[in-house]
Structure formats: C-alpha cells, structure tokens
Amino acid sequence: MSGRATKKPELTDNPALAVIILAAGQGKRMKSDRPKVLHELMGRTLLDHVLHAAGFLSPRFLVVVTGVGASEVERSAPPTPNLTFVRQEQQLGTGHAAASAGKVLAGFKGSVVILPGDVPMVSPQTLLDLVAAHKALKADLSCLTVSVPEPAAYGRVIRDEAGWLMRIVEARDATSDELAINEINSGLYVFDSLKLFEALAELKPNNVQGEYYLTDTVSEFRARGYKAAAVLSPEPDEVQGINDRIDLARAQSVLRSRINAAWLAAGVTMADPSTTHIEATVRLSRDVTLGPGVVLTGNTRIESGASIGPYACLSNVQVGPGLMVGPHESYSGAVLYLGRKTRRRPVRRSFLRRRV
C-alpha cells in the first residue's frame, strides 16, 4: 500500500492546462451491457474516480471522449467545472479518440494531459507530479511508466542510450527481446498541445489491430526532433487499468485499504480495518469509532464521537455527534440525531443513545 495514500495534494490553478479522458471503449472483457467506465468501485464509477483526480489539476479544459453508451456515460457524470463531452463516433483506437478532442481544443496553447477512463486508482498527487516532471524536463511529451515483474499485454517502453523515451511498442506488435522489457506504458501522458495534434494528424493504422495508436505519437515526436520523456512512477498499483471483473475486485481491495488508511490517519478508530468497508463518498469526523465488519456507503456522514457497532450497515445516513448505532443495525436514507425526527426509517431508541 502506498505511503502517499494519506497525503493531501494541493489544488493548482492551470489556465494553460487541458485534460482529455478517453472513455469511449466498450470493455468486452467485463462481460456486461454497461459501458466499462460506468462500473462502480468503492462508491464511484471508474470515470468518476478519474474525474475526481483530474480535478486537482484545475484544468482550463476537461474533455471526456465518449463512444459506446455515450448518452449513458454523459448523463452519469457528476457536475464538474469546465467539463465538455466529445463523441468518438467510430472506435478506431486511442489516437483517433484523442484527435476527436481537437475540435474543443482548437487554438489552445499549453499542456494536454491524456488519461484513460479506466484507471480509477490514480491519485491526484501522481498527476501533479507528472505535470511537474514534464515542466522540469522541458519535454514536449512525457509518458508515465511503471516497472512490473510480469508486463503481460502492456506496451513496452523503449528508451535511447541517454534514457529518453524513443518509442512504445504494443505487446502484440513487439519482438521477443522487446517483450522481455519490464518497463511499461501506463497510458498517462502530458503533451505540448500544438505538437500533439500535429502528430495525431500523421498517425497511420499500421498495426495488427488496424487502429490509430496514441503510443505512435512517441515515434512521430522523435522523428520531428521533439523531446520525449519517460517518467518512472514508484506506484504501479495506481495505473492498473480495469479490463475485467478480476481487475475490478483487485482494485477494490487496494482502494479499500487506501481509504481506510487515510481515515485512520485522520483520527478515526477501526476495530478491524481488514473487514471495514468505507466508500469513497463517505465523510467521517475525528474520534468516530467503527466496529468490525462495518459497511458505510453513499453519502453517509458521521460526526465526531459517534460509535458504529459491529457489522452495522449505513447507506446515505447522517449520524449526529456522540451517538451510538448498535451492532448489526441497518439504516438507509436516515438522519440519526437526538431530538430530531428521522426520515424514511424510524430509529429504535434502544440502539440510539449518547455515549457515556
């Protein structure tokens, strides 16, 4: 688990920054009628997690490229500053998807961050660090990379002798020597905006899939004499894409541990963090105590000094300061305050009392 999980990133103000989130794919391996980016993880959709992290960059433009299930994806997005949707009518690859955002960013001069819509564990701090590294290196293109013991189907990162990024090879197009490389492409980039769309216009679908790969912009940048950097991240879990239900389950385990660690650091007591489930949308105050097996979901709010008994389940519930919810109790859409009426579901007084 990353030690940075509890670090609170600072909001930035970047009028010369744009973000493109690629959310057009179907996700066939999910075996679902729902668009992949709308599958839920710890209380938010995959896309919502990425939007939340991208928001810490305070971009001037935030463009989400939709395709499969476009209307559903667009309706589901939470209110987000500077958010615009662009539809990729034909799914012709990641390069084609990024080019679709050109109509919104025409004439924009600055840096463009490109993110996959299915990397829900990426932290705001990692995005801030990537943008900072891009500026420090004075690069025209920066790609976030990670080193993993089993790269599997991920694109391999090829560096030149000086360590600069030379090209990215998709696994299906790689040679045996290239497949032996452990440094892989995360799918997260920062580009100079004008140079990005110049390069996208030159892409050719010369690959097994017959698609326009965003990764091919690296070779195009190098051919034009532009500087391309590979920024190695120490956080491989953060850039794990969600391709199937197994990935989703693994991500849930990692993210649950990260959320619990953050609340522990913030002054919440948990009898057994390994069995405590707190969705990303829940808010807790200091000195809240949670018994083992507690499940907190939705817009649940628990105020200071409250105690939630073992295996209690609260969904969209407000719990007042100093109150106790008994073991195995379950409430949904309720307001639990002494001296205040509850909504939707009555509260049994035997389990609602002020702590001594």
Summary of the structure (lengths in Angstrom):
residues: 356
radius of gyration: 22.6
end to end distance: 36.0
largest distance: 73.5
contacts: 1191
relative contact order: 0.12
helix: 30%
strand: 27%
